[in-house]
């Protein structure tokens, strides 16, 4: 067995991890099994008709994490501006994808009923009102929201599937770690005043009323609070399993 050195930041880093812990469903999951999949050639890729390999960046207990997964993870940060205010490095993105793979593998051993589409739509309705950069797109309209999603490189169906699994992962984490944790109203008030308002001010936008996004703030604070528990658990999973980071130019076995 082997494990990469496990590095993760403070509570804010965990919030980014937990809020980003969502992937496509099994039929289109970012983390794939078996041989490296082929992707169509991109423009200006000679010779014409050449099929490009999507490079493997890590292998987690036999599951492959691809370079395209890292790209998608970076682009998805646009939907999480409060939990991920700074651009993550490629190494941090790969580490996050490794953690996600480990959690998804554990979830597969303890399956739960899927979250309904109505719940997903309800969360996305709140999300589109809370992203500062969304205002310029007029995301209160369906056309504006669709344009914002497309500009991040996702289809609406991809976003819905990603957000659905994000919700399912959070449900798994909360069920395992949040027992006894309580977020006080004063903590929500402080986060809104000292984190969210300055962020909106930087974008020269009027922030939404605290009451409309209090649940999302509570979610972020919860993930910060369970940081130590989740970190220890993931470290143990890495030690017990096989996690391999691929070097540039190295071929997957």
C-alpha positions as CSV (number, residue, x, y, z in Angstrom):
1,X,0.0,0.0,0.0
2,X,1.1,3.5,-0.6
3,X,-0.3,6.9,0.3
4,X,0.6,10.4,-0.9
5,X,1.5,12.9,1.7
6,X,-1.8,14.3,2.9
7,X,-2.0,18.1,3.0
8,X,-5.0,20.2,3.7
9,X,-5.5,23.8,4.9
10,X,-7.5,25.3,7.7
11,X,-11.3,25.3,8.1
12,X,-11.8,27.5,5.1
13,X,-10.0,24.9,3.0
14,X,-12.2,22.2,4.3
15,X,-15.3,24.3,3.5
16,X,-14.0,24.4,-0.1
17,X,-13.5,20.6,0.0
18,X,-16.9,19.8,1.4
19,X,-18.8,22.3,-0.8
20,X,-16.9,21.0,-3.8
21,X,-17.3,17.4,-3.0
22,X,-19.7,16.7,-5.8
23,X,-19.2,14.7,-9.1
24,X,-21.2,13.4,-11.9
25,X,-23.3,10.3,-11.4
26,X,-21.8,6.9,-11.9
27,X,-22.4,6.8,-15.6
28,X,-20.5,10.0,-16.1
29,X,-18.4,10.3,-13.0
30,X,-15.2,12.4,-13.0
31,X,-13.4,9.6,-11.3
32,X,-13.4,6.6,-13.6
33,X,-12.5,3.0,-13.6
34,X,-10.4,0.9,-16.0
35,X,-8.3,2.1,-19.0
36,X,-7.7,5.8,-19.6
37,X,-10.7,7.1,-21.6
38,X,-10.2,8.7,-25.0
39,X,-11.3,12.2,-25.8
40,X,-11.9,13.8,-29.2
41,X,-9.1,15.9,-30.6
42,X,-9.4,19.6,-29.9
43,X,-8.9,22.3,-32.6
44,X,-5.4,23.0,-33.7
45,X,-4.2,19.5,-32.6
46,X,-2.2,18.0,-35.4
47,X,-2.5,15.7,-37.2
48,X,-6.2,15.9,-38.1
49,X,-8.1,12.9,-36.7
50,X,-5.6,12.2,-33.9
51,X,-7.3,10.9,-30.7
52,X,-5.8,12.4,-27.5
53,X,-5.4,10.6,-24.2
54,X,-6.7,12.3,-21.1
55,X,-3.7,12.1,-18.8
56,X,-4.1,10.3,-15.5
57,X,-2.9,12.5,-12.5
58,X,-3.7,10.1,-9.7
59,X,-5.0,6.6,-8.9
60,X,-7.1,6.0,-5.8
61,X,-7.7,2.4,-5.0
62,X,-7.9,1.6,-8.7
63,X,-10.0,4.7,-9.6
64,X,-8.5,7.1,-12.1
65,X,-8.4,10.9,-11.6
66,X,-7.8,12.6,-14.9
67,X,-6.3,15.9,-16.0
68,X,-9.8,17.0,-17.3
69,X,-11.2,16.4,-13.8
70,X,-8.7,19.0,-12.5
71,X,-9.8,21.4,-15.1
72,X,-13.5,20.9,-14.3
73,X,-12.8,21.3,-10.6
74,X,-11.1,24.6,-11.2
75,X,-14.0,25.9,-13.3
76,X,-16.5,24.8,-10.7
77,X,-15.1,27.2,-8.2
78,X,-17.2,29.9,-9.8
79,X,-20.2,28.4,-8.1
80,X,-18.6,28.5,-4.7
81,X,-17.2,32.0,-4.3
82,X,-17.6,32.2,-0.5
83,X,-16.0,28.8,0.4
84,X,-13.3,29.2,-2.2
85,X,-12.3,32.9,-2.4
86,X,-8.8,32.2,-3.6
87,X,-7.7,30.2,-6.7
88,X,-6.5,26.8,-5.7
89,X,-3.3,25.4,-7.1
90,X,-3.2,22.3,-9.3
91,X,-1.8,20.3,-6.4
92,X,-4.6,21.4,-4.1
93,X,-7.2,20.5,-6.8
94,X,-5.7,17.0,-7.2
95,X,-5.6,16.5,-3.4
96,X,-9.3,17.5,-3.2
97,X,-10.2,15.1,-6.0
98,X,-8.3,12.3,-4.2
99,X,-10.3,13.1,-1.0
100,X,-13.5,13.1,-3.0
101,X,-12.7,9.7,-4.5
102,X,-12.1,8.3,-1.1
103,X,-15.4,9.6,0.2
104,X,-17.3,8.4,-2.8
105,X,-15.8,4.9,-2.3
106,X,-17.0,4.9,1.3
107,X,-20.5,6.2,0.2
108,X,-20.8,3.2,-2.2
109,X,-20.4,0.9,0.8
110,X,-23.3,2.6,2.7
111,X,-25.8,3.6,0.0
112,X,-28.6,5.9,0.8
113,X,-31.7,7.0,-1.2
114,X,-30.8,9.7,-3.8
115,X,-31.8,13.3,-3.1
116,X,-34.8,14.3,-5.1
117,X,-34.7,16.7,-8.0
118,X,-37.0,19.1,-6.2
119,X,-34.5,19.6,-3.4
120,X,-31.7,20.1,-5.9
121,X,-33.7,22.8,-7.8
122,X,-34.5,24.5,-4.5
123,X,-30.8,24.8,-3.6
124,X,-29.9,26.0,-7.1
125,X,-32.6,28.7,-6.9
126,X,-30.9,30.0,-3.8
127,X,-27.4,29.6,-5.3
128,X,-28.1,31.7,-8.3
129,X,-29.2,34.6,-6.1
130,X,-26.1,34.5,-3.9
131,X,-23.2,34.5,-6.4
132,X,-21.9,38.1,-6.7
133,X,-20.7,37.8,-10.3
134,X,-24.1,36.4,-11.3
135,X,-25.6,39.8,-11.0
136,X,-23.9,41.0,-14.2
137,X,-25.6,38.1,-16.0
138,X,-29.0,38.8,-14.6
139,X,-29.2,35.3,-13.1
140,X,-32.6,36.1,-11.8
141,X,-33.7,35.2,-15.3
142,X,-33.5,31.7,-16.7
143,X,-31.6,32.9,-19.7
144,X,-29.1,34.8,-17.6
145,X,-28.5,31.9,-15.3
146,X,-28.1,29.5,-18.3
147,X,-25.5,31.9,-19.8
148,X,-23.5,32.1,-16.5
149,X,-23.5,28.3,-16.2
150,X,-22.4,27.9,-19.8
151,X,-19.6,30.4,-19.4
152,X,-18.2,28.2,-16.7
153,X,-18.1,25.3,-19.1
154,X,-21.0,23.3,-17.9
155,X,-24.4,22.4,-19.2
156,X,-27.4,22.9,-17.0
157,X,-27.9,19.2,-16.6
158,X,-24.2,18.8,-15.6
159,X,-24.6,21.5,-12.9
160,X,-27.8,19.8,-11.6
161,X,-26.1,16.4,-11.4
162,X,-23.0,17.9,-9.7
163,X,-25.0,19.8,-7.2
164,X,-27.1,16.8,-6.5
165,X,-24.1,14.7,-5.6
166,X,-22.6,17.5,-3.7
167,X,-25.8,17.5,-1.5
168,X,-25.5,13.7,-1.1
169,X,-21.9,13.9,-0.1
170,X,-22.6,16.6,2.5
171,X,-25.4,14.5,3.8
172,X,-23.0,11.6,4.2
173,X,-20.4,13.8,6.0
174,X,-22.9,15.4,8.3
175,X,-24.4,12.1,9.2
176,X,-21.0,10.8,10.1
177,X,-19.4,13.9,11.8
178,X,-21.8,16.6,12.8
179,X,-23.4,14.8,15.8
180,X,-23.5,17.3,18.6
181,X,-22.2,20.3,16.6
182,X,-24.2,23.4,16.9
183,X,-23.8,26.7,15.0
184,X,-24.9,29.7,16.9
185,X,-26.8,32.6,15.3
186,X,-24.0,34.9,16.5
187,X,-21.5,33.0,14.4
188,X,-23.7,33.3,11.3
189,X,-24.1,37.0,12.0
190,X,-20.3,37.4,12.3
191,X,-19.6,35.5,9.0
192,X,-22.2,37.6,7.1
193,X,-20.8,40.9,8.5
194,X,-17.1,40.1,8.2
195,X,-16.8,37.8,5.2
196,X,-19.8,38.1,2.9
197,X,-20.5,41.8,3.0
198,X,-16.8,42.7,2.2
199,X,-16.9,40.2,-0.6
200,X,-19.9,41.9,-2.2
201,X,-18.4,45.3,-1.6
202,X,-15.3,44.2,-3.5
203,X,-17.6,43.4,-6.4
204,X,-19.5,46.7,-5.9
205,X,-22.7,44.7,-5.4
206,X,-25.4,44.9,-2.8
207,X,-25.4,41.8,-0.7
208,X,-28.5,39.7,-0.3
209,X,-30.4,39.9,3.0
210,X,-28.7,37.7,5.7
211,X,-31.9,35.7,6.2
212,X,-32.0,34.6,2.6
213,X,-28.5,33.0,2.8
214,X,-28.3,32.1,6.5
215,X,-28.6,28.4,5.7
216,X,-25.7,28.5,3.3
217,X,-23.5,30.4,5.9
218,X,-24.5,27.8,8.5
219,X,-23.4,25.0,6.0
220,X,-20.0,26.6,5.5
221,X,-19.4,27.1,9.3
222,X,-20.4,23.5,9.9
223,X,-17.8,22.2,7.5
224,X,-15.2,24.4,9.2
225,X,-16.2,22.9,12.6
226,X,-15.9,19.3,11.4
227,X,-12.5,19.9,9.8
228,X,-10.4,17.9,12.3
229,X,-12.7,14.9,12.3
230,X,-12.9,14.7,8.5
231,X,-9.2,15.3,8.1
232,X,-8.3,12.5,10.5
233,X,-10.7,10.1,8.8
234,X,-9.4,10.9,5.3
235,X,-5.8,10.5,6.5
236,X,-6.6,7.1,7.8
237,X,-8.3,6.1,4.5
238,X,-5.2,7.1,2.6
239,X,-3.0,5.1,4.9
240,X,-5.2,2.0,4.6
241,X,-5.7,2.2,0.9
242,X,-3.6,2.8,-2.2
243,X,-3.2,6.4,-3.4
244,X,-0.7,7.2,-6.1
245,X,0.1,10.6,-7.6
246,X,1.4,10.4,-11.1
247,X,4.4,12.4,-12.2
248,X,4.4,14.4,-15.5
249,X,5.2,11.9,-18.3
250,X,4.5,8.9,-16.2
251,X,2.1,6.3,-17.7
252,X,-0.6,4.7,-15.7
253,X,-0.1,1.0,-15.0
